[in-house]
Amino acid sequence: MASETLYINRTIRIEGWELVEQFVRASGPGGQNVNKVSSAVQLRFDVRNSPSLPSAVKDRLTRLAGRRLTKDGVLVIEADRHRTQERNREDARERLKALILRAAAPPPPKRVPTKPTRGSVERRLKAKSERSRTKSLRGNVNDD
């Protein structure tokens, strides 16, 4: 179990009891040490049952998580980039924080459709008529 509180922003913080850390053996760098020490971290966070997240953030986080979310609504983040357990632990917590920040960000403003200007319409029509004239000159010539 993780004991420290994870501060996401001014309004969102995840208590330590909500995060479950499991240490497993990592593949990759570490030499002989990789076979002896469990340095990789699996950080689990129950998104659906978390009292720390507003419902809108939970919904967006569920969509963003993708394959990392289990059927039970538990987000699993695996970190094994570093050789030490502590750095992998920090990496997993930072990745969780970044994911929640993305989910908590407000959606982009809606696009306001605008009409084309009169000048742009005239330029487009003029270009079309010039192109039409150019192509019509490529046709067969009638000898009358």
Rosetta blueprint (number, residue, H / E / L):
1 M L
2 A L
3 S L
4 E L
5 T L
6 L E
7 Y E
8 I L
9 N L
10 R L
11 T L
12 I L
13 R E
14 I E
15 E L
16 G H
17 W H
18 E H
19 L E
20 V E
21 E E
22 Q E
23 F E
24 V E
25 R L
26 A L
27 S L
28 G L
29 P L
30 G L
31 G H
32 Q H
33 N H
34 V H
35 N H
36 K L
37 V L
38 S L
39 S L
40 A E
41 V E
42 Q E
43 L E
44 R E
45 F E
46 D E
47 V L
48 R L
49 N L
50 S L
51 P L
52 S L
53 L L
54 P L
55 S H
56 A H
57 V H
58 K H
59 D H
60 R H
61 L H
62 T H
63 R H
64 L H
65 A H
66 G H
67 R H
68 R H
69 L E
70 T L
71 K L
72 D L
73 G L
74 V E
75 L E
76 V E
77 I E
78 E E
79 A E
80 D L
81 R L
82 H L
83 R L
84 T L
85 Q H
86 E H
87 R H
88 N H
89 R H
90 E H
91 D H
92 A H
93 R H
94 E H
95 R H
96 L H
97 K H
98 A H
99 L H
100 I H
101 L H
102 R H
103 A H
104 A H
105 A L
106 P L
107 P L
108 P L
109 P L
110 K L
111 R L
112 V L
113 P L
114 T L
115 K L
116 P L
117 T L
118 R H
119 G H
120 S H
121 V H
122 E H
123 R H
124 R H
125 L H
126 K H
127 A H
128 K H
129 S H
130 E H
131 R H
132 S H
133 R H
134 T H
135 K H
136 S H
137 L L
138 R L
139 G L
140 N L
141 V L
142 N L
143 D L
144 D L
